[in-house]
Amino acid sequence: MINTGVGALVVVVLGYLPWPSARHARIGPVFVAVLGSLAGYARDVAAQAPEETVSARRLQTYHQLSDARVTLQRALSEPPPAGAESWAWIPVMATAESIADAITAASAMPLDSTAAGRLSELARELEELGRGESTRAGVGERRQHAPTDPSSLSDDPAVNRLDDAIRHLRSMLRPAEAEESPAR
């Protein structure tokens, strides 16, 4: 029994305490890359780029989403506080996947100039989110996202769905803080 206690103490002291940077979830940088890929995908669709270009961007975006989901799943298995912080990222990641699906739906149909313009604006919003201004999931402080302004609605339902998903995503993110500060 004493050997087990000493072994556990050694594991805690040598395996957990010396590396405090590993105690916090590092999903933000991975998610910023996902946002950049989503923005590029939306920009290509808005510009009505050639099908090969859009397909390559779609594949890249879904691969990055998959990698981010794996990173999130790994972080969920970490000891506190990293595992607890990671739970806040689950709805954020699901919303990012919804954004990718909305962009894919928009790419499946021809866009008129109004829808293409709105999609281009939404791509800029994604780029703004991806600049790192909002790279942490807001734990316990979900804000209501403002409804879409009717004057900005497009005739394309996929573009409107994308607009709503981006507003929802923005409501779930909070400004990045110093990496040392714990999530609330």
Buried (B, 14 or more C-beta within 10 A) or exposed (E): EEEEEEEEEEEEEEEEEEEEEEBBBBBBEBBBBBBBBBBBBBBBBBBBBEEEEBEBBBEEBBEBBEEBBEBBEBBBEBEEEBBBBBBBBBBBBBBBBBBBBBBBBBBEEEBEEEBBBBBBBBBEBBBBBBEEEBBBBBBEEBEEBEEBEEEEBBEBBBBBBBBBBBBBBBBBBBEEEEEEEEBE
